[in-house]
Amino acid sequence: MPGDDPAPDADSAAVDAARDRRTVRETYDRIAGHFAETRAHPWPEVVDFLDGRTGTTGLDLGAGNGRHVEPLAARTERVLAVDASAQLLRAGRARATERGYADRYRPVVADAARLPLVAGSVDLAVYVATLHHLPDRETRVTSLSELARILAPGARALVSAWSTAHDRFDAPADAEEGFDTTVDWTLPGGETVPRFYHIYAPAEFDRDLAASDLTVVESFRSSGNCYAVVGPD
């Protein structure tokens, strides 16, 4: 996430504590108000991906405050906004109401690795800045396969994760494995809240995609992130 200050040398005990799924959800519920205020605009990579694409049902997996729901809502009849944080989805509903697409906003509180969605029901999806919050490789690959399950034939999705290629990290350009860390969120008043991240090596990102049920159409790097355009077939 641009603007964050990663701490690759975070204490291992802190990383273990922040890795817990319930802790991740509680963390984002806790920082939701301030987080939503600082996430106003969609990423340019998402805008580029969505350009010229349409569908009936859109999905923002890890929707947060809905900054990527908005461009999806302009291209689909309804958008499923999925997030583990109910507080962030409330912020997303407020944003949808303010900006005139509340009739297309469908919030769903759910785990990215256990989606309560019908197979083959999504035509266009984004899954950005969320995969790296999942606690281990098995869960991350499972979530990618869940995305494949709910995509309709011919559908496309954009997946992203933070990468060791980011210039904030002192990591070899040809690193094969990423690492776990915590990234502090600073609330007004100065309190810091640690958040779990798995920082992907680009080769590792490609391996996890290959291990899932997704088909990779295109894989690329941009702004310190790994990206892939994927489909179910």
N, C-alpha and C positions, 0 to 999 in steps of 0.2 A: 504494500500500500504506500504510494508516494507520500512523503512527509513524515513517515514514522522513523524512529531512530533505533535500529536493530542493535541487539547486544549479543553477538555471536559467542562471547565468552561468559554467558550467563551461568550462574551456579547450577550444578546438575540437580540438586534438591529442589530448586525453584522451578526448573524445567519439568521435573516429575510432577510437582504439585499443580502446575498450570496445564499439564497435558490432559488431566481428567476431563471427560466429556461434560459432566455436570458443571465443573468449574468454568469451562469455556462458555457454556450457556449463561451461567450466573454472572460472569465477567461482562458479557455484552449487554445483559439486562442492566447491569450496574452503570455502565458508561453510555448507555443508549442515547440519552438526551444530548450530551456533548458530542458524541460520535456523529449523530445525525446532523448536527449543526455544521460540522466540518466536512461533510461529504455531499457537496451540492451538485457536482457535474458528473456526467458519465465519462468513462475513460475513452480517449480517441480510438483505441483499438476496438472497443465495443461498438462505437458508432460506425467505424469502417466495416466491421463484420456484418452489422445489421443492414447496411446500405443495399437496397435492392431486394432484400429478403422479406417475405410475408408469410402469414399462416393464420390458422384459426386460433390455436392455443399456444401462447408463449409461456416460457418458464424462466424465472430468475432464481437460480439455486444458490442460496446464500444472499438473499435479496437485501438484507440490512434495511436502510432507510428508503430504499426504492429508487435510488438514482439511476439504475439501469432498467427498472420496471417502466419508467416513463418512455424511453425510446422504443421498448418492446411494445408498449400499449399503442404506439402510433402505427405499428405494423401488424398487429394481431387483434382479434375480437375480444380476447381476455388474456390476462397474465396471471399465472400462478406464482405468487411471491412466497418462496419457501425459505424459512430461517428457523434456527433453534431458539432465537430470542424473540419472545412475544413483545417485549418493549420496543425493539427495533421495528417490528411489523406495525405496531401502533403508530410509530413515527412515519412509516411508509404510507399508512392509510391517511394520515393528516396531510402528507405531501400530495397524495393522489387527489384528495378533496380540494386542496388549494389550487391545484394545477389542472383540474377538470377531467381526470380520467378515473375517478372513483368507481364508475360503473363497470370498468374493466379490471379492477384490482381485486384479486382473490388471495388473501393471506392464508398461509398454511404453516402452522408451527410443526416442525418435523426435523428429524436427524437426516443429514445428507446421505447417510449410508443405509437408511431405512425409509424410503419414500412411500407415503400412503397415496400413490397415484397409480392410475390404470396403465397397464402396458400399452405402448404405442399411442399414447394420447397427446403428445407434445410435438408441435411442428417446428418450433424455433426456440432455442434456449441459450442462456449464458450462465456459466458457472465460474465466476471470477473471484479471486482473492478470498477463497473459502477452503479449497482443498487442503491448503497448507496448515489449516487449523485442526485437522483431524489427527488423532493421537498416534497412529502407527500405520505402517505400509499396508497391512491387510485391510484396515478400515478404509484407507484412501482408495485402494484398488476396488474394493466393494462398492464404494460410492460412485466410482466411474462406471462400473457395470450397472449400477442402478440407473444412472443417466442413460446408458444404452437401452435398458429395458423399457423406459418410458418414452423414448423417442419414436415417433412414427416413421414408417419406411420413407427414406429420402430426406428426413429431417436433418438439420444441422445445428450444432452447438459450438460455442466458444468456451474453452477451458483455460484457466490461467493459474499460475502459482508463483510465489516469490522464488528467485533464483540466486544461486551463488555467482552468477554472472553480473549481478548488480555491483556497481562500483563502490558501494558501502562495505562490501565484504572482502576480506583478504583471503581469497580462495583461488586455487589454480584454475586457469581458464579451461583446462581439460579434466577437471574433477569428475570422478565417476559417481561419487556419493555425496549427498547433502548432509545436513546436520539439524539437530533440534536446538531451539533456543527460546528465550522469552523476549518480547518486545513490550516495553512499558508504554502505557497510555497515561498521559498526564491530565488530570482533571483540573478545572478551575480551582485555584487555591493551592495547587502544587502537589496534591496527592497523586501517587503513581500506582497504576494497576497493571500487573504483569499479564501478558497474553501469550499463549503457546503458539509457536510457529515451527513448521518443518520447512527449512530452506532447501529447495530442490537443486541438485546438480542437473543441468540440462539433459545429460544422458540418462539420469535416473528418472526424470519426468517422462522421457520417451519410453523407458522400460515399463513404467507403471501403466502408461496408456496401452502398450502392447500386451500387458498381462490382463487387461480388462476386456470386456466384451465390445468396446468401442472400436470403430475403424477410423484411423487417422487420415484425414484428407490433406492437411497441411500442418506443419509444426514450425514455429519460429520464435525468436526472442525479440522483446521490445521493452524499453524503459525498465530494465532490470527484472523482467518477468519472463517465464516460459509461457508460451501460448500454443494451443492446438485447435484447429477446426476439425470437428469430429462428427461422425454419424453412427447410426446403428448397423450400417451395412456397407 
